[in-house]
């Protein structure tokens, strides 16, 4: 997909990884709507603030009407409660699914006809390596991101005949506020990941596996239950003790 002169909607475009995507897309010559629940928090020069709460159907419908010239949608908005499945707050678990699965799907259902009507384009879902590897401390997030991975794969097939490429980004920790608790040595530079992601989108890559740890996890997906987790724990222990 040609990013220059494209018209992009980035959900969660006011901070973190989304803000890096917005600024780099503008540098590449795109028109960019930075979508956020509070559009006044959008501070990137050249970005067009767009009010959008992906869990609110009326907000989603209104945003699709405002950004009626869109050719690329980046579903970046997310949440992360760190809720455990057995004893975590059930509403927090439900909210993670509402954001990563139902909210993302609803935004996609509203913007796919817009993109198709503008001659086709692409949709990128920002997923996670935790779509593929699962830990008790991330039970709610694991479930939501695994569902988003499945959704991404199905939407790719449904929307291809309509001239829309659907791609998924899979990445580990990035140095953003959402995972401020994680050790710095484990975090990827979000600006570098944004560059890699946009290059891959420009090359029409259907799946973007962004960092070495996520590549290792993907390569070992056929491993027996627990075997993959053991390999990753061994590697992480080495990194943290170095």
C-alpha positions, 0 to 999 in steps of 0.5 A: 500500500502506498502510504504517501497521500493515504488517509489514515485513522489511528485509534489510540493515536494520542499517546504511546505507540499510536502517537509514534505511528501518527507522527511517522505517517505524517512524515511519510505524506499521509493525512492522519486522523488521530482518534482518541476518547478525548481528542483534546489530548492529541498533540502531534503537529499535523494530526487531525483529532478525531473523537472515538471511543471504540466501546461506544457504537454511536461514537464509532458510527460518528467517527466513520462519518467524519473520516469518510475519506479513510483508506487505512485503518490502524486498530491500535487502541488497547487496554491492559488490566493484568487481571487474573482469570480466576480471581481478577475483577470480572468487569476488568476481564470483560472490558479487555475483551470489549476493547481488543475484540468487540471494539476493534471489530465494530470499528472495522465493520464501520470503516471497511465500507468506507475504505472499500468506497474509496477504492480499497486500502488496508486495515492493521490490527495491533496485536501482541506476542501474547496472542500466542504465548500465555501467562497467568499474570496476563490471563485477561489480556491473553484471551482478548489478544488471542481472540483478536489474532483469530479475528484478524485472520478471518477478516483478512479472508473476508475483506480481500475480495473487497480490495482491503488487505488486513494485517496483524502486528505481533510484538512484545513489550514496547517502552510505553506508559501501558507497560511502565512496570516492565524491566527496561531491558525487555522493552522495544523502542516504539519508534523503531517498531513504528518504522518497521510496521509502516515499512511492512504495510507499504510492502503489503505484508499480511503479518508483521512479526516485529522483534526477535522474541516474538519471532521465536515464539511464532516459530515454536507455536507447534510446541507442546503445552508448557514447552514454549513457556519454558523456552521463553522463561529460560531466555528471559532469565538470561536477559534479566541476569545479564 
